[in-house]
Amino acid sequence: MEEVYARELAADGARFTAEDLAAALSRAWADVRAKAAGDRYGGVSGEPQFWRAFLDAVRASLDGRPVSAEAFGRLASHFRDPAAWAVYPDVPSTLDRLERAGFSLAVVSNWDSHLPALLADLGLAGRFQAVLVSAIERIGKPEPEIFRRACQRLAVEPAAALHVGDSPREDYEGARRAGLEALLLDRSGRYEATADRIGSLAEVADRLGL
């Protein structure tokens, strides 16, 4: 993500170091996380304005200027392009194992309303019985409500559900507060103090005894 922002902001005339950009993105994302999850990304109707304000905040941290319309258009097009995204190789095989074992699957994500279309373009949408996106649901992780809605749509009790995600606060702690079991997906080994931690999605099936 940082490489994409760096390329387009540099083409837009901004001058910065890698450290400058990392700090600017960190500040901008901290502001996003400070918002109520259901208000992030501007909702379904306000997403372009949200992303423009986000990019303007990043650019302002670098040189005090806004992002040009041309740079914004290039960035928006890039992140809407399915070719810009990659699926981890352990995802399809793990979903296959869970489907064969009869598990119902859902996505619960803090994301904008483009996520269902992106999942479809990546060939993943048909694997899930429900997709809950914060911008559409108007509530997000770590609030218990979005986890409980997912359980309702899968027709399972929270205590019979397992949530897997890579954020200690939004995924692991949020799901547990909602009454679900939880595993923290820690691909980079950053959270060694968390007991219920896995380094690969493939470990989910192993934890379930498949």
Phi and psi in degrees as GROMACS dihedral restraints (atoms count N, CA, C in turn):
[ dihedral_restraints ]
;  ai    aj    ak    al  type     phi  dphi    fc
    3     4     5     6     1   -62.3    20    10
    4     5     6     7     1   -35.9    20    10
    6     7     8     9     1   -64.8    20    10
    7     8     9    10     1   -38.6    20    10
    9    10    11    12     1   -66.7    20    10
   10    11    12    13     1   -47.5    20    10
   12    13    14    15     1   -60.6    20    10
   13    14    15    16     1   -43.1    20    10
   15    16    17    18     1   -60.5    20    10
   16    17    18    19     1   -44.5    20    10
   18    19    20    21     1   -60.7    20    10
   19    20    21    22     1   -48.2    20    10
   21    22    23    24     1   -75.9    20    10
   22    23    24    25     1   -35.4    20    10
   24    25    26    27     1   -69.8    20    10
   25    26    27    28     1   -36.4    20    10
   27    28    29    30     1   -64.8    20    10
   28    29    30    31     1   -42.0    20    10
   30    31    32    33     1   -64.0    20    10
   31    32    33    34     1   -24.3    20    10
   33    34    35    36     1   -84.8    20    10
   34    35    36    37     1    -0.1    20    10
   36    37    38    39     1   102.1    20    10
   37    38    39    40     1    -1.8    20    10
   39    40    41    42     1   -74.4    20    10
   40    41    42    43     1   145.2    20    10
   42    43    44    45     1  -121.3    20    10
   43    44    45    46     1   126.2    20    10
   45    46    47    48     1  -163.2    20    10
   46    47    48    49     1   163.8    20    10
   48    49    50    51     1   -97.7    20    10
   49    50    51    52     1   167.1    20    10
   51    52    53    54     1   -60.1    20    10
   52    53    54    55     1   -36.3    20    10
   54    55    56    57     1   -66.9    20    10
   55    56    57    58     1   -39.7    20    10
   57    58    59    60     1   -58.9    20    10
   58    59    60    61     1   -46.4    20    10
   60    61    62    63     1   -67.1    20    10
   61    62    63    64     1   -41.9    20    10
   63    64    65    66     1   -59.7    20    10
   64    65    66    67     1   -42.3    20    10
   66    67    68    69     1   -67.0    20    10
   67    68    69    70     1   -40.6    20    10
   69    70    71    72     1   -64.8    20    10
   70    71    72    73     1   -42.5    20    10
   72    73    74    75     1   -65.9    20    10
   73    74    75    76     1   -39.6    20    10
   75    76    77    78     1   -61.5    20    10
   76    77    78    79     1   -43.6    20    10
   78    79    80    81     1   -64.1    20    10
   79    80    81    82     1   -42.9    20    10
   81    82    83    84     1   -65.3    20    10
   82    83    84    85     1   -42.1    20    10
   84    85    86    87     1   -69.7    20    10
   85    86    87    88     1   -31.6    20    10
   87    88    89    90     1   -62.6    20    10
   88    89    90    91     1   -38.8    20    10
   90    91    92    93     1   -65.0    20    10
   91    92    93    94     1   -38.5    20    10
   93    94    95    96     1   -62.7    20    10
   94    95    96    97     1   -47.5    20    10
   96    97    98    99     1   -66.0    20    10
   97    98    99   100     1   -24.0    20    10
   99   100   101   102     1   -72.8    20    10
  100   101   102   103     1   -18.4    20    10
  102   103   104   105     1   -77.9    20    10
  103   104   105   106     1   155.1    20    10
  105   106   107   108     1   -59.2    20    10
  106   107   108   109     1   137.4    20    10
  108   109   110   111     1   -57.4    20    10
  109   110   111   112     1   -35.7    20    10
  111   112   113   114     1   -70.6    20    10
  112   113   114   115     1   -17.1    20    10
  114   115   116   117     1   -95.9    20    10
  115   116   117   118     1    -6.2    20    10
  117   118   119   120     1   -68.6    20    10
  118   119   120   121     1   152.2    20    10
  120   121   122   123     1    69.4    20    10
  121   122   123   124     1     5.8    20    10
  123   124   125   126     1    78.4    20    10
  124   125   126   127     1     8.8    20    10
  126   127   128   129     1    69.7    20    10
  127   128   129   130     1  -178.4    20    10
  129   130   131   132     1   -63.4    20    10
  130   131   132   133     1   -38.2    20    10
  132   133   134   135     1   -88.0    20    10
  133   134   135   136     1   -19.8    20    10
  135   136   137   138     1  -109.2    20    10
  136   137   138   139     1    14.9    20    10
  138   139   140   141     1   -64.2    20    10
  139   140   141   142     1   -44.3    20    10
  141   142   143   144     1   -56.7    20    10
  142   143   144   145     1   -41.5    20    10
  144   145   146   147     1   -65.8    20    10
  145   146   147   148     1   -38.8    20    10
  147   148   149   150     1   -61.6    20    10
  148   149   150   151     1   -50.3    20    10
  150   151   152   153     1   -67.0    20    10
  151   152   153   154     1   -33.6    20    10
  153   154   155   156     1   -65.0    20    10
  154   155   156   157     1   -43.5    20    10
  156   157   158   159     1   -64.5    20    10
  157   158   159   160     1   -37.9    20    10
  159   160   161   162     1   -62.0    20    10
  160   161   162   163     1   -48.9    20    10
  162   163   164   165     1   -67.6    20    10
  163   164   165   166     1   -35.8    20    10
  165   166   167   168     1   -62.9    20    10
  166   167   168   169     1   -37.6    20    10
  168   169   170   171     1   -66.0    20    10
  169   170   171   172     1   -40.3    20    10
  171   172   173   174     1   -64.0    20    10
  172   173   174   175     1   -48.7    20    10
  174   175   176   177     1   -63.4    20    10
  175   176   177   178     1   -40.5    20    10
  177   178   179   180     1   -60.7    20    10
  178   179   180   181     1   -34.3    20    10
  180   181   182   183     1   -67.8    20    10
  181   182   183   184     1   -23.6    20    10
  183   184   185   186     1   -87.3    20    10
  184   185   186   187     1   -48.3    20    10
  186   187   188   189     1  -146.7    20    10
  187   188   189   190     1    12.6    20    10
  189   190   191   192     1    78.1    20    10
  190   191   192   193     1     6.7    20    10
  192   193   194   195     1  -109.8    20    10
  193   194   195   196     1   159.1    20    10
  195   196   197   198     1   -82.7    20    10
  196   197   198   199     1   164.7    20    10
  198   199   200   201     1   -77.1    20    10
  199   200   201   202     1   138.1    20    10
  201   202   203   204     1   -70.4    20    10
  202   203   204   205     1   159.8    20    10
  204   205   206   207     1   -61.6    20    10
  205   206   207   208     1   -35.0    20    10
  207   208   209   210     1   -67.2    20    10
  208   209   210   211     1   -44.3    20    10
  210   211   212   213     1   -66.2    20    10
  211   212   213   214     1   -39.7    20    10
  213   214   215   216     1   -61.9    20    10
  214   215   216   217     1   -42.5    20    10
  216   217   218   219     1   -62.6    20    10
  217   218   219   220     1   -41.0    20    10
  219   220   221   222     1   -64.8    20    10
  220   221   222   223     1   -42.6    20    10
  222   223   224   225     1   -66.6    20    10
  223   224   225   226     1   -42.6    20    10
  225   226   227   228     1   -61.1    20    10
  226   227   228   229     1   -43.0    20    10
  228   229   230   231     1   -64.6    20    10
  229   230   231   232     1   -39.8    20    10
  231   232   233   234     1   -60.9    20    10
  232   233   234   235     1   -50.5    20    10
  234   235   236   237     1   -77.5    20    10
  235   236   237   238     1   -10.5    20    10
  237   238   239   240     1   -89.5    20    10
  238   239   240   241     1    -7.8    20    10
  240   241   242   243     1   -86.6    20    10
  241   242   243   244     1   118.9    20    10
  243   244   245   246     1   -56.2    20    10
  244   245   246   247     1   -27.9    20    10
  246   247   248   249     1   -67.4    20    10
  247   248   249   250     1   -14.9    20    10
  249   250   251   252     1   -80.2    20    10
  250   251   252   253     1    -7.6    20    10
  252   253   254   255     1  -116.2    20    10
  253   254   255   256     1   150.5    20    10
  255   256   257   258     1  -130.0    20    10
  256   257   258   259     1   142.8    20    10
  258   259   260   261     1   -96.5    20    10
  259   260   261   262     1   128.8    20    10
  261   262   263   264     1   -56.7    20    10
  262   263   264   265     1   141.1    20    10
  264   265   266   267     1   -64.2    20    10
  265   266   267   268     1   -21.0    20    10
  267   268   269   270     1   -82.3    20    10
  268   269   270   271     1    -5.2    20    10
  270   271   272   273     1   -73.5    20    10
  271   272   273   274     1   -57.2    20    10
  273   274   275   276     1   -59.0    20    10
  274   275   276   277     1   -42.3    20    10
  276   277   278   279     1   -66.3    20    10
  277   278   279   280     1   -37.2    20    10
  279   280   281   282     1   -68.3    20    10
  280   281   282   283     1   -43.3    20    10
  282   283   284   285     1   -62.2    20    10
  283   284   285   286     1   -37.5    20    10
  285   286   287   288     1   -59.0    20    10
  286   287   288   289     1   -46.6    20    10
  288   289   290   291     1   -63.6    20    10
  289   290   291   292     1   -41.5    20    10
  291   292   293   294     1   -68.2    20    10
  292   293   294   295     1   -39.7    20    10
  294   295   296   297     1   -64.4    20    10
  295   296   297   298     1   -44.3    20    10
  297   298   299   300     1   -62.0    20    10
  298   299   300   301     1   -30.6    20    10
  300   301   302   303     1   -82.4    20    10
  301   302   303   304     1    -3.4    20    10
  303   304   305   306     1    90.8    20    10
  304   305   306   307     1    13.1    20    10
  306   307   308   309     1   -76.9    20    10
  307   308   309   310     1   142.3    20    10
  309   310   311   312     1   -87.1    20    10
  310   311   312   313     1   139.0    20    10
  312   313   314   315     1  -123.5    20    10
  313   314   315   316     1   144.6    20    10
  315   316   317   318     1  -142.1    20    10
  316   317   318   319     1   155.3    20    10
  318   319   320   321     1  -105.1    20    10
  319   320   321   322     1   132.9    20    10
  321   322   323   324     1  -126.4    20    10
  322   323   324   325     1   112.3    20    10
  324   325   326   327     1  -140.8    20    10
  325   326   327   328     1   140.1    20    10
  327   328   329   330     1   -86.6    20    10
  328   329   330   331     1   101.4    20    10
  330   331   332   333     1  -157.9    20    10
  331   332   333   334     1   170.7    20    10
  333   334   335   336     1   -85.4    20    10
  334   335   336   337     1   177.9    20    10
  336   337   338   339     1   -74.0    20    10
  337   338   339   340     1    -1.4    20    10
  339   340   341   342     1   -78.8    20    10
  340   341   342   343     1   -12.8    20    10
  342   343   344   345     1   -56.9    20    10
  343   344   345   346     1   -46.5    20    10
  345   346   347   348     1   -56.3    20    10
  346   347   348   349     1   -41.1    20    10
  348   349   350   351     1   -66.5    20    10
  349   350   351   352     1   -38.5    20    10
  351   352   353   354     1   -65.1    20    10
  352   353   354   355     1   -42.8    20    10
  354   355   356   357     1   -60.6    20    10
  355   356   357   358     1   -39.2    20    10
  357   358   359   360     1   -65.0    20    10
  358   359   360   361     1   -44.3    20    10
  360   361   362   363     1   -63.9    20    10
  361   362   363   364     1   -30.6    20    10
  363   364   365   366     1   -87.7    20    10
  364   365   366   367     1     2.7    20    10
  366   367   368   369     1    76.2    20    10
  367   368   369   370     1    23.0    20    10
  369   370   371   372     1  -109.3    20    10
  370   371   372   373     1   -21.1    20    10
  372   373   374   375     1   -58.0    20    10
  373   374   375   376     1   -40.4    20    10
  375   376   377   378     1   -68.5    20    10
  376   377   378   379     1    -9.0    20    10
  378   379   380   381     1   -83.9    20    10
  379   380   381   382     1   -11.2    20    10
  381   382   383   384     1  -115.2    20    10
  382   383   384   385     1   137.6    20    10
  384   385   386   387     1   -80.5    20    10
  385   386   387   388     1   -18.4    20    10
  387   388   389   390     1  -152.1    20    10
  388   389   390   391     1   143.5    20    10
  390   391   392   393     1  -130.1    20    10
  391   392   393   394     1   114.7    20    10
  393   394   395   396     1  -112.3    20    10
  394   395   396   397     1   120.9    20    10
  396   397   398   399     1  -120.3    20    10
  397   398   399   400     1   132.6    20    10
  399   400   401   402     1   -56.5    20    10
  400   401   402   403     1   -40.3    20    10
  402   403   404   405     1   -66.4    20    10
  403   404   405   406     1   -27.4    20    10
  405   406   407   408     1   -88.2    20    10
  406   407   408   409     1   -42.3    20    10
  408   409   410   411     1   -74.8    20    10
  409   410   411   412     1   -19.1    20    10
  411   412   413   414     1    64.6    20    10
  412   413   414   415     1    23.3    20    10
  414   415   416   417     1  -156.5    20    10
  415   416   417   418     1   152.7    20    10
  417   418   419   420     1  -147.5    20    10
  418   419   420   421     1   179.2    20    10
  420   421   422   423     1   -67.4    20    10
  421   422   423   424     1   142.6    20    10
  423   424   425   426     1   -93.6    20    10
  424   425   426   427     1    16.7    20    10
  426   427   428   429     1   -62.4    20    10
  427   428   429   430     1   134.4    20    10
  429   430   431   432     1   -59.7    20    10
  430   431   432   433     1   -28.4    20    10
  432   433   434   435     1   -58.8    20    10
  433   434   435   436     1   -41.6    20    10
  435   436   437   438     1   -69.1    20    10
  436   437   438   439     1   -33.0    20    10
  438   439   440   441     1   -67.8    20    10
  439   440   441   442     1   -41.0    20    10
  441   442   443   444     1   -68.1    20    10
  442   443   444   445     1   -35.8    20    10
  444   445   446   447     1   -62.6    20    10
  445   446   447   448     1   -40.5    20    10
  447   448   449   450     1   -61.0    20    10
  448   449   450   451     1   -43.4    20    10
  450   451   452   453     1   -63.8    20    10
  451   452   453   454     1   -40.8    20    10
  453   454   455   456     1   -61.2    20    10
  454   455   456   457     1   -42.0    20    10
  456   457   458   459     1   -72.5    20    10
  457   458   459   460     1   -23.4    20    10
  459   460   461   462     1   -91.6    20    10
  460   461   462   463     1    -4.6    20    10
  462   463   464   465     1    59.9    20    10
  463   464   465   466     1    45.2    20    10
  465   466   467   468     1  -130.6    20    10
  466   467   468   469     1   153.0    20    10
  468   469   470   471     1   -76.5    20    10
  469   470   471   472     1   148.1    20    10
  471   472   473   474     1   -52.8    20    10
  472   473   474   475     1   -38.9    20    10
  474   475   476   477     1   -66.1    20    10
  475   476   477   478     1   -16.5    20    10
  477   478   479   480     1   -99.8    20    10
  478   479   480   481     1     7.9    20    10
  480   481   482   483     1  -111.5    20    10
  481   482   483   484     1   149.6    20    10
  483   484   485   486     1  -121.9    20    10
  484   485   486   487     1   127.3    20    10
  486   487   488   489     1  -109.3    20    10
  487   488   489   490     1   134.6    20    10
  489   490   491   492     1  -122.6    20    10
  490   491   492   493     1   127.1    20    10
  492   493   494   495     1  -159.2    20    10
  493   494   495   496     1   171.5    20    10
  495   496   497   498     1  -105.7    20    10
  496   497   498   499     1     6.7    20    10
  498   499   500   501     1  -108.3    20    10
  499   500   501   502     1   121.1    20    10
  501   502   503   504     1   -57.1    20    10
  502   503   504   505     1   -41.5    20    10
  504   505   506   507     1   -80.3    20    10
  505   506   507   508     1   -52.3    20    10
  507   508   509   510     1   -77.5    20    10
  508   509   510   511     1   -35.7    20    10
  510   511   512   513     1   -95.7    20    10
  511   512   513   514     1   -62.4    20    10
  513   514   515   516     1   -66.9    20    10
  514   515   516   517     1   -55.8    20    10
  516   517   518   519     1   -71.2    20    10
  517   518   519   520     1   -39.1    20    10
  519   520   521   522     1   -61.5    20    10
  520   521   522   523     1   -45.5    20    10
  522   523   524   525     1   -65.4    20    10
  523   524   525   526     1   -41.3    20    10
  525   526   527   528     1   -64.6    20    10
  526   527   528   529     1   -37.6    20    10
  528   529   530   531     1   -66.4    20    10
  529   530   531   532     1   -27.1    20    10
  531   532   533   534     1   -83.9    20    10
  532   533   534   535     1    -0.4    20    10
  534   535   536   537     1    95.3    20    10
  535   536   537   538     1     7.9    20    10
  537   538   539   540     1   -93.9    20    10
  538   539   540   541     1   159.5    20    10
  540   541   542   543     1   -75.2    20    10
  541   542   543   544     1   157.2    20    10
  543   544   545   546     1  -147.9    20    10
  544   545   546   547     1   145.8    20    10
  546   547   548   549     1  -125.7    20    10
  547   548   549   550     1   138.7    20    10
  549   550   551   552     1   -95.5    20    10
  550   551   552   553     1   118.3    20    10
  552   553   554   555     1   -83.3    20    10
  553   554   555   556     1   111.3    20    10
  555   556   557   558     1  -122.9    20    10
  556   557   558   559     1    77.8    20    10
  558   559   560   561     1   -65.9    20    10
  559   560   561   562     1   -28.0    20    10
  561   562   563   564     1  -100.1    20    10
  562   563   564   565     1     2.2    20    10
  564   565   566   567     1    68.7    20    10
  565   566   567   568     1    37.0    20    10
  567   568   569   570     1   -88.7    20    10
  568   569   570   571     1   -19.7    20    10
  570   571   572   573     1  -122.0    20    10
  571   572   573   574     1    60.0    20    10
  573   574   575   576     1   -65.8    20    10
  574   575   576   577     1   -20.2    20    10
  576   577   578   579     1   -76.8    20    10
  577   578   579   580     1   -13.0    20    10
  579   580   581   582     1   -84.4    20    10
  580   581   582   583     1   122.2    20    10
  582   583   584   585     1   -69.3    20    10
  583   584   585   586     1   -44.7    20    10
  585   586   587   588     1   -87.6    20    10
  586   587   588   589     1    67.0    20    10
  588   589   590   591     1  -122.9    20    10
  589   590   591   592     1   138.1    20    10
  591   592   593   594     1  -127.6    20    10
  592   593   594   595     1   150.7    20    10
  594   595   596   597     1   -98.4    20    10
  595   596   597   598     1   -11.0    20    10
  597   598   599   600     1  -147.1    20    10
  598   599   600   601     1   148.4    20    10
  600   601   602   603     1   -64.3    20    10
  601   602   603   604     1   -24.8    20    10
  603   604   605   606     1   -59.9    20    10
  604   605   606   607     1   -25.8    20    10
  606   607   608   609     1   -69.3    20    10
  607   608   609   610     1   -17.8    20    10
  609   610   611   612     1   -59.4    20    10
  610   611   612   613     1   -48.7    20    10
  612   613   614   615     1   -61.9    20    10
  613   614   615   616     1   -38.1    20    10
  615   616   617   618     1   -64.6    20    10
  616   617   618   619     1   -42.2    20    10
  618   619   620   621     1   -63.1    20    10
  619   620   621   622     1   -28.9    20    10
  621   622   623   624     1   -88.5    20    10
  622   623   624   625     1     1.9    20    10
  624   625   626   627     1    76.2    20    10
  625   626   627   628     1    25.6    20    10
